[in-house]
Amino acid sequence: MAIERQVMEGEAPVSPFARLFSLPGLDVFNIVTIGCKTEGNPSTIVEGLKNTLINHPRFFSILVTGHGEHKGKAKWIPTKVKVEEHVIVPDIDSNIENPDEFLEDYTSRMALSPMDMSKPLWEFHLLKLKTSHAESVAVARFHHSLGDGMSLMSLLLACTRKTCDPEALPTFVAPKKSKDKNVCFVVVAWLWFIVRVMFHTCVEVIKSVVFICCARDTSAHIMGKPGATLRNNKFIHQIISLDDVKMVKNAMNMTVNDVLFGMVQAGLSRYLNKRYDLEDKLRLHGVVFFNLRPNRNIEDLANMMAKGSKCRWGNSIGYVLIPLEMKSYDDVFEYVRQSKTMMNRKKYSLEPLFSHVLLKLTLDVFGFKALKTLVTKIFGSTTMIFSNVVGPAEEISFFGHVISYIAASTFGVPQGLIIGVQSYVDKLIINVGVDVDVIPDPHHLCDLIIEALSMMKSAAPQKIFHASEV
């Protein structure tokens, strides 16, 4: 209470979605693993965080949830932050037999450990651990009430700089600009675009509502246990070549996201068929998140931390429900075709915006209890969460530590399988989070996903050859 009286003038209200992610039984965290090419220097990172991250209001504020012992209005209360209390450097045996496995176990234990709600809800664990892909590792944990995954990842990247230019912020692959076209053609194209959006929005929204109200996935083998969020989870990641994915993308004339989701479907279908032999009897769905912000300008975030300027912040995401193709195909490219067809329908619909509005409307009309029930219903009725985040196109450093890779995942939702893909320079990092009671062998699942890419890559030259003949 002393802190509350001292900083009453700086209090800020808590957004509805921040309150949702702090409800009992629905504490959601974002876990980010950063592999570095050099040995970690904790004092350098602490000083760096003092000059950047804790200048963001959410990172020097305590969350008062408004329930439990703190009945009343939820609010953010600014407080003095001692960065050293948020940076943990565990004592690790330098002669660990299997450092990669140790990292997986450490990350899983960290995710399960309770977070001190009397302090700002973030922490960094600096591991002096040499793994297959890094000389040292930093594992960060952020409570989802601080912001959605895209916001937090952008904020983290705003703390980094290019290795080729230590003063420059990271750059991302810019979307291709369309060439100038005839005015009449542009008008017709826009009219056709509007028609497609209206049609696909109606169809996809109706299908989504019907699924939420009346259906659920048919396989109990790989679905999370209803109502359970603190489970025996395990997080693993593997690194593949972005060029391999682009090779398949070019051969199929599709997007990187189409190829990635096709890989996941191919790997998951083979996993289920080998383990349970249930492929033809399954009706499975995945939840795919969409960022509803027009862009992520990390320059604005960097200025906010350096100069105290304002920047749009918070949880601003929507989701879509995507049926998963679990049949076995002799042609592995069929999974990519199915992915493209489904993704195009979702891209030409307003389902992500509808889902965001649905959650807000449920909260406004029926309250938090109903919102929690709805969220639990959505994730408890589906099989998988999938996300794909585009990372920096050039090598970057984190307070002087050159980054080898970045892997991100989410923990706390009632879901047995969470797959996140993060690009970084010429790499793709596949991060798999599982409930080991549901998927006891996540490495095998990840291997099957990567094996699907190898099959596509091997067949890609033939695909290009046949296309050139036509």
FENBEL-V582506 format. One record per residue. N is the residue number from 1. RES is the residue in three letters. SS is DSSP state (~ for helix, > for strand, _ for the rest). PHI is phi in whole degrees, -180 to 180 (none if undefined). PSI is psi in whole degrees, 0 to 359 (none if undefined). Layout:
BEGIN
N;RES;SS;PHI;PSI
N;RES;SS;PHI;PSI
END
This chain:
BEGIN
1;MET;_;none;330
2;ALA;~;-62;319
3;ILE;~;-64;317
4;GLU;~;-60;318
5;ARG;~;-68;325
6;GLN;~;-70;328
7;VAL;_;-120;26
8;MET;~;-56;324
9;GLU;~;-68;335
10;GLY;~;-95;7
11;GLU;_;-65;149
12;ALA;>;-135;145
13;PRO;>;-69;156
14;VAL;_;-98;132
15;SER;_;-67;156
16;PRO;~;-56;319
17;PHE;~;-74;331
18;ALA;~;-66;322
19;ARG;~;-67;321
20;LEU;~;-59;314
21;PHE;_;-78;2
22;SER;_;-116;6
23;LEU;_;-67;147
24;PRO;_;-56;130
25;GLY;_;86;358
26;LEU;_;-138;37
27;ASP;_;-72;115
28;VAL;_;-113;135
29;PHE;>;-126;151
30;ASN;>;-104;128
31;ILE;>;-111;124
32;VAL;>;-123;123
33;THR;>;-106;126
34;ILE;>;-118;114
35;GLY;>;-89;134
36;CYS;>;-114;151
37;LYS;_;-85;353
38;THR;_;-126;164
39;GLU;_;-68;140
40;GLY;_;-71;143
41;ASN;_;-120;96
42;PRO;~;-56;319
43;SER;~;-64;322
44;THR;~;-65;318
45;ILE;~;-68;319
46;VAL;~;-60;313
47;GLU;~;-64;321
48;GLY;~;-64;317
49;LEU;~;-65;325
50;LYS;~;-63;330
51;ASN;~;-94;354
52;THR;_;-131;280
53;LEU;~;-59;316
54;ILE;~;-77;359
55;ASN;~;-81;350
56;HIS;_;-80;131
57;PRO;~;-53;322
58;ARG;~;-69;337
59;PHE;~;-93;357
60;PHE;~;-124;28
61;SER;>;-126;147
62;ILE;>;-95;138
63;LEU;>;-90;119
64;VAL;>;-101;111
65;THR;_;-75;335
66;GLY;_;87;7
67;HIS;_;-135;174
68;GLY;_;72;231
69;GLU;_;-77;347
70;HIS;_;-112;62
71;LYS;_;-63;141
72;GLY;_;132;200
73;LYS;_;-78;133
74;ALA;_;-71;142
75;LYS;>;-159;159
76;TRP;>;-98;127
77;ILE;>;-115;112
78;PRO;>;-61;147
79;THR;_;-150;167
80;LYS;_;-77;131
81;VAL;_;-109;129
82;LYS;_;-101;103
83;VAL;~;-57;324
84;GLU;~;-58;333
85;GLU;~;-75;344
86;HIS;_;-103;355
87;VAL;>;-113;112
88;ILE;>;-105;130
89;VAL;_;-120;93
90;PRO;_;-71;153
91;ASP;_;-84;113
92;ILE;_;-118;135
93;ASP;_;-66;124
94;SER;_;-71;348
95;ASN;_;-105;32
96;ILE;_;-61;134
97;GLU;_;-69;319
98;ASN;_;-131;87
99;PRO;~;-63;328
100;ASP;~;-65;316
101;GLU;~;-67;322
102;PHE;~;-61;317
103;LEU;~;-62;317
104;GLU;~;-61;314
105;ASP;~;-67;320
106;TYR;~;-64;315
107;THR;~;-61;319
108;SER;~;-66;318
109;ARG;~;-66;321
110;MET;~;-64;319
111;ALA;~;-63;324
112;LEU;~;-80;339
113;SER;_;-72;142
114;PRO;_;-68;150
115;MET;_;-103;139
116;ASP;_;-71;110
117;MET;_;-76;354
118;SER;_;-85;1
119;LYS;_;-127;164
120;PRO;_;-54;143
121;LEU;_;-90;64
122;TRP;>;-155;157
123;GLU;>;-163;152
124;PHE;>;-120;133
125;HIS;>;-111;118
126;LEU;>;-100;113
127;LEU;>;-104;120
128;LYS;_;-83;76
129;LEU;_;-138;121
130;LYS;_;-90;119
131;THR;_;-112;187
132;SER;_;-64;333
133;HIS;_;-121;3
134;ALA;_;-154;154
135;GLU;_;-86;335
136;SER;>;-155;163
137;VAL;>;-137;140
138;ALA;>;-117;130
139;VAL;>;-118;118
140;ALA;>;-106;143
141;ARG;>;-127;126
142;PHE;>;-124;132
143;HIS;>;-70;138
144;HIS;~;-65;342
145;SER;~;-66;339
146;LEU;~;-68;331
147;GLY;_;161;166
148;ASP;_;-74;170
149;GLY;~;-58;321
150;MET;~;-66;317
151;SER;~;-63;314
152;LEU;~;-67;320
153;MET;~;-66;320
154;SER;~;-64;319
155;LEU;~;-64;319
156;LEU;~;-64;318
157;LEU;~;-70;334
158;ALA;_;-69;345
159;CYS;_;-87;354
160;THR;>;-102;168
161;ARG;>;-141;157
162;LYS;>;-66;142
163;THR;_;-72;331
164;CYS;_;-79;341
165;ASP;_;-146;93
166;PRO;_;-59;347
167;GLU;_;-98;352
168;ALA;_;-97;141
169;LEU;_;-76;161
170;PRO;_;-61;152
171;THR;_;-115;153
172;PHE;_;-121;162
173;VAL;_;-66;120
174;ALA;_;-79;142
175;PRO;_;-66;146
176;LYS;_;-69;135
177;LYS;_;-84;138
178;SER;_;-74;145
179;LYS;_;-74;154
180;ASP;_;-61;135
181;LYS;_;-130;168
182;ASN;_;-58;140
183;VAL;~;-59;317
184;CYS;~;-62;318
185;PHE;~;-62;318
186;VAL;~;-63;317
187;VAL;~;-64;314
188;VAL;~;-63;318
189;ALA;~;-62;318
190;TRP;~;-67;320
191;LEU;~;-63;317
192;TRP;~;-65;323
193;PHE;~;-62;316
194;ILE;~;-63;319
195;VAL;~;-62;315
196;ARG;~;-62;317
197;VAL;~;-62;315
198;MET;~;-63;316
199;PHE;~;-65;307
200;HIS;~;-67;327
201;THR;~;-63;312
202;CYS;~;-60;313
203;VAL;~;-66;310
204;GLU;~;-70;324
205;VAL;~;-67;318
206;ILE;~;-63;315
207;LYS;~;-62;321
208;SER;~;-65;315
209;VAL;~;-65;318
210;VAL;~;-62;318
211;PHE;~;-64;314
212;ILE;~;-62;321
213;CYS;~;-82;324
214;CYS;~;-124;352
215;ALA;_;-133;171
216;ARG;_;-161;162
217;ASP;_;-63;150
218;THR;_;-89;348
219;SER;_;-100;117
220;ALA;_;-83;354
221;HIS;_;-71;325
222;ILE;_;-123;23
223;MET;_;-102;142
224;GLY;_;-64;155
225;LYS;_;-72;131
226;PRO;_;-56;132
227;GLY;_;79;355
228;ALA;_;-99;125
229;THR;_;-120;329
230;LEU;_;-97;89
231;ARG;_;-119;188
232;ASN;_;-85;79
233;ASN;>;-90;158
234;LYS;>;-142;137
235;PHE;>;-117;128
236;ILE;>;-132;160
237;HIS;>;-146;150
238;GLN;>;-135;152
239;ILE;>;-113;132
240;ILE;>;-127;173
241;SER;>;-85;129
242;LEU;~;-66;328
243;ASP;~;-63;325
244;ASP;~;-63;318
245;VAL;~;-67;320
246;LYS;~;-66;327
247;MET;~;-62;315
248;VAL;~;-67;319
249;LYS;~;-58;314
250;ASN;~;-68;322
251;ALA;~;-65;325
252;MET;~;-94;351
253;ASN;_;56;50
254;MET;_;-131;193
255;THR;_;-102;163
256;VAL;~;-60;320
257;ASN;~;-63;322
258;ASP;~;-61;316
259;VAL;~;-66;316
260;LEU;~;-62;314
261;PHE;~;-69;327
262;GLY;~;-65;319
263;MET;~;-60;315
264;VAL;~;-63;316
265;GLN;~;-64;317
266;ALA;~;-64;314
267;GLY;~;-66;317
268;LEU;~;-67;321
269;SER;~;-66;320
270;ARG;~;-68;322
271;TYR;~;-62;313
272;LEU;~;-67;320
273;ASN;~;-66;320
274;LYS;~;-73;324
275;ARG;~;-87;320
276;TYR;_;-123;344
277;ASP;_;55;52
278;LEU;_;-123;10
279;GLU;~;-56;320
280;ASP;~;-79;352
281;LYS;~;-105;4
282;LEU;_;-95;143
283;ARG;_;-129;103
284;LEU;>;-120;152
285;HIS;>;-133;149
286;GLY;>;-115;153
287;VAL;>;-104;123
288;VAL;>;-117;129
289;PHE;>;-91;145
290;PHE;>;-122;138
291;ASN;>;-81;126
292;LEU;_;-93;1
293;ARG;_;-80;147
294;PRO;_;-64;330
295;ASN;_;-162;171
296;ARG;_;-121;99
297;ASN;_;-95;99
298;ILE;~;-72;344
299;GLU;~;-63;320
300;ASP;~;-64;320
301;LEU;~;-67;320
302;ALA;~;-64;319
303;ASN;~;-67;324
304;MET;~;-62;318
305;MET;~;-75;328
306;ALA;~;-87;322
307;LYS;~;-119;356
308;GLY;_;78;15
309;SER;_;-72;164
310;LYS;_;-90;151
311;CYS;_;-153;144
312;ARG;_;-62;135
313;TRP;_;-151;159
314;GLY;_;128;193
315;ASN;_;-94;108
316;SER;_;-135;75
317;ILE;>;-133;155
318;GLY;>;-126;169
319;TYR;>;-134;161
320;VAL;>;-131;152
321;LEU;>;-99;125
322;ILE;>;-122;122
323;PRO;>;-65;137
324;LEU;>;-96;134
325;GLU;_;-84;109
326;MET;_;-109;5
327;LYS;_;-75;158
328;SER;_;-91;129
329;TYR;_;-120;138
330;ASP;_;-68;326
331;ASP;_;-93;108
332;VAL;_;-65;338
333;PHE;~;-68;344
334;GLU;~;-63;327
335;TYR;~;-65;324
336;VAL;~;-71;319
337;ARG;~;-61;316
338;GLN;~;-63;321
339;SER;~;-63;315
340;LYS;~;-63;316
341;THR;~;-60;313
342;MET;~;-70;316
343;MET;~;-63;322
344;ASN;~;-63;321
345;ARG;~;-62;318
346;LYS;~;-70;321
347;LYS;~;-65;328
348;TYR;_;-94;22
349;SER;_;-128;165
350;LEU;_;-102;26
351;GLU;~;-60;320
352;PRO;~;-60;318
353;LEU;~;-67;320
354;PHE;~;-60;316
355;SER;~;-64;322
356;HIS;~;-65;315
357;VAL;~;-66;322
358;LEU;~;-59;315
359;LEU;~;-65;317
360;LYS;~;-67;320
361;LEU;~;-66;319
362;THR;~;-60;318
363;LEU;~;-65;313
364;ASP;~;-66;324
365;VAL;~;-90;317
366;PHE;~;-112;345
367;GLY;_;96;179
368;PHE;~;-68;325
369;LYS;~;-62;316
370;ALA;~;-68;323
371;LEU;~;-64;317
372;LYS;~;-62;320
373;THR;~;-63;318
374;LEU;~;-65;314
375;VAL;~;-63;317
376;THR;~;-63;323
377;LYS;~;-65;316
378;ILE;~;-64;309
379;PHE;~;-76;331
380;GLY;~;-77;346
381;SER;_;-101;356
382;THR;_;-115;172
383;THR;_;-101;327
384;MET;>;-150;150
385;ILE;>;-111;133
386;PHE;>;-128;137
387;SER;>;-144;151
388;ASN;>;-137;118
389;VAL;>;-116;129
390;VAL;_;-82;123
391;GLY;_;-102;187
392;PRO;_;-60;144
393;ALA;_;-87;346
394;GLU;_;-125;158
395;GLU;_;-64;137
396;ILE;>;-128;167
397;SER;>;-127;150
398;PHE;>;-112;98
399;PHE;_;52;51
400;GLY;_;88;355
401;HIS;>;-101;112
402;VAL;>;-66;129
403;ILE;>;-87;133
404;SER;>;-92;320
405;TYR;>;-161;163
406;ILE;>;-133;128
407;ALA;>;-128;133
408;ALA;>;-130;147
409;SER;>;-153;173
410;THR;>;-123;145
411;PHE;>;-136;140
412;GLY;_;122;347
413;VAL;_;-89;150
414;PRO;_;-75;72
415;GLN;_;-138;135
416;GLY;_;-83;343
417;LEU;>;-145;123
418;ILE;>;-129;121
419;ILE;>;-120;122
420;GLY;>;-123;139
421;VAL;>;-120;130
422;GLN;>;-126;127
423;SER;>;-92;149
424;TYR;>;-154;113
425;VAL;_;55;249
426;ASP;_;-107;21
427;LYS;>;-119;156
428;LEU;>;-125;125
429;ILE;>;-105;117
430;ILE;>;-94;116
431;ASN;>;-109;123
432;VAL;>;-117;122
433;GLY;>;-113;127
434;VAL;>;-133;157
435;ASP;>;-89;115
436;VAL;_;-68;345
437;ASP;_;-73;338
438;VAL;_;-98;312
439;ILE;_;-125;93
440;PRO;_;-74;345
441;ASP;_;-127;69
442;PRO;~;-63;330
443;HIS;~;-63;322
444;HIS;~;-65;318
445;LEU;~;-62;315
446;CYS;~;-64;322
447;ASP;~;-63;321
448;LEU;~;-67;324
449;ILE;~;-64;315
450;ILE;~;-69;325
451;GLU;~;-64;326
452;ALA;~;-62;321
453;LEU;~;-64;319
454;SER;~;-62;320
455;MET;~;-64;318
456;MET;~;-66;319
457;LYS;~;-64;320
458;SER;~;-66;325
459;ALA;~;-88;350
460;ALA;~;-61;316
461;PRO;~;-57;321
462;GLN;~;-64;322
463;LYS;~;-63;316
464;ILE;~;-66;321
465;PHE;~;-64;312
466;HIS;~;-64;323
467;ALA;~;-66;321
468;SER;~;-69;329
469;GLU;~;-67;320
470;VAL;_;-68;none
END
